[in-house]
C-alpha cells in the first residue's frame, strides 16, 4: 500500500528520487502516465494490469472513451529505478504536470501521484477548506 507525502526535487534531466517507502511496493518496473487534476499517476505493474483491463472494457464506439484511452496511454512510460533510486521522466509528462524543482510524491493506496509544488499546495489548501463537506458526500459511495 502506497501511503504518505514526500517532497523531492526533479533535476534538469528529468530525474527524480522515488521515496524509499514506495520502492518495495513498486517492484522492478512500474508505469507513470498522465493523471487527473494536473498530476502524474504511477502504478505498480499489478495495478497497471488492472487499469488496462478496465480500459479494454470501454466502448471504443464512444468518442470520449477513445480520447481518454489515447491521451492516457500516449504518455505512459515504463520506469525502472537507477542505483540512486531515481526515475527519469519524459518531457511530455514533466510539461503536463508542470514539474519544476520541488515536487511531491503522494501515496494513494494502489498508486502514487507526482505533483508540482504549486499544484499540490493549491490542492491541499482547497481540500482542507472543504474536507468535512467532502467527507459527508462520501456517504453516498458507502464510505
Secondary structure, DSSP 4 states (H G I P E B T S, - for coil): -EEEEEEEEB-TTSEEEPPHHHHHHH-S-EEEEE-STT-EEEEEHHHHHHHHHHHHTS-TTSHHHHHHHHHHHHT-EEE---TTSEEE--HHHHHHHT--SEEEEEEEETEEEEEEHHHHHHHHHHHHHHHHHHHHHGGGGT-
